[in-house]
């Protein structure tokens, strides 16, 4: 039987609380789309008039295949930019982040994950509660994840914005290091045996899928 108190502290439910501001942005975007429909209708009318004007004009020769290929060929700069966007802001390894600056704080959410060539597998968890596995990858400006709800067995998209100049939390004996951070979380230096256990279970589940 699931303890109601523990269930109320589900990591995924905590994530939903964190993402409430983002939902407002999505709602604003959808409302803006309603206004755009009227604009699109007006543009469609103008486009139809433009087509009729073009029909009255003499035809011009179609571009050659060579010219089309030249236009379609990407520049060296665009290829380089695309390749750089795939680079991970975090080196390969295992990481622990938490809402709190100290580990094992009841009521706080933590995330432990492993980075391998930009791909991420890990879990959100809360001390003395359950954990939710996730997988994903780094994208420009964010860590894009798919989170599996432990209770409902459903998958939900979730993104965490990347921040500059984050520092390792003060519970570490190591000096603070400027690095890429995760919005709403602080990096903790020490990954415990329990963190490794949770991570291992999620890695196994990820391989099965």
Helices and strands as residue ranges (DSSP letters): H 4-8, H 11-18, H 20-55, H 65-72, H 76-85, E 93-98, E 109-116, E 119-126, E 131-139, E 142-148, E 155-166, E 179-182, E 186-188, H 193-208
